[in-house]
Amino acid sequence: MKATDTDRTGQTKSRAIPVLILAVLLLVIWAYVTITTVAPGWVHILLTAGVFLLIYGVALRDPSLPPRPRS
């Protein structure tokens, strides 16, 4: 493995984690507002953005890397 491969993997992980956290945060806010109020239509943009970011965050993972061995 080259040194550049290790750097690329670190960058992918560092970008994927904040995207996934933001996606979950948007989905939690959407769920709370939808359940506790009569949610106006614009609130559902949070659902769309949250699902989009969730899919994008999962897609950021590098499929060429082998899975970690289970301990």
C-alpha positions as CSV (number, residue, x, y, z in Angstrom):
1,M,0.0,0.0,0.0
2,K,1.3,3.4,-0.9
3,A,1.5,6.3,1.5
4,T,-1.0,8.2,-0.6
5,D,-3.6,5.4,-0.2
6,T,-3.5,5.9,3.6
7,D,-4.0,9.6,3.2
8,R,-6.9,9.2,0.9
9,T,-8.6,6.7,3.3
10,G,-8.2,9.2,6.2
11,Q,-9.8,12.0,4.1
12,T,-12.7,9.8,3.2
13,K,-13.4,8.8,6.8
14,S,-13.0,12.4,8.0
15,R,-15.6,13.6,5.4
16,A,-18.1,10.8,6.0
17,I,-18.5,11.1,9.7
18,P,-19.7,14.7,9.8
19,V,-22.0,14.1,6.9
20,L,-23.6,11.2,8.7
21,I,-23.9,13.1,12.0
22,L,-25.6,16.0,10.2
23,A,-28.0,13.6,8.4
24,V,-29.1,12.1,11.7
25,L,-29.4,15.5,13.3
26,L,-31.7,16.7,10.4
27,L,-33.8,13.6,10.7
28,V,-34.2,14.0,14.4
29,I,-35.2,17.6,14.1
30,W,-37.7,16.7,11.3
31,A,-39.2,14.0,13.4
32,Y,-39.5,16.2,16.5
33,V,-41.1,19.1,14.6
34,T,-43.5,16.8,12.7
35,I,-44.7,14.9,15.8
36,T,-45.0,17.9,18.1
37,T,-46.6,20.5,15.8
38,V,-48.7,20.8,12.7
39,A,-45.6,20.9,10.5
40,P,-45.8,23.3,7.6
41,G,-44.6,22.0,4.2
42,W,-41.2,23.5,4.4
43,V,-40.3,21.4,7.4
44,H,-40.3,18.3,5.1
45,I,-37.3,19.7,3.3
46,L,-35.4,18.5,6.4
47,L,-36.5,15.0,5.7
48,T,-35.3,15.3,2.1
49,A,-32.0,16.8,3.0
50,G,-31.5,14.3,5.9
51,V,-32.1,11.2,3.7
52,F,-29.9,12.7,0.9
53,L,-27.0,13.3,3.3
54,L,-27.5,9.8,4.8
55,I,-27.2,8.2,1.4
56,Y,-24.3,10.4,0.5
57,G,-22.4,9.7,3.7
58,V,-22.8,5.9,3.2
59,A,-21.6,6.3,-0.4
60,L,-18.5,8.1,0.7
61,R,-17.1,4.9,2.2
62,D,-14.4,3.4,0.0
63,P,-15.6,0.0,-1.2
64,S,-12.2,-1.0,-2.4
65,L,-10.9,-1.4,1.1
66,P,-11.4,-4.8,2.7
67,P,-13.6,-5.0,5.7
68,R,-12.0,-4.9,9.1
69,P,-11.6,-8.3,10.8
70,R,-14.0,-8.9,13.7
71,S,-12.5,-9.2,17.1
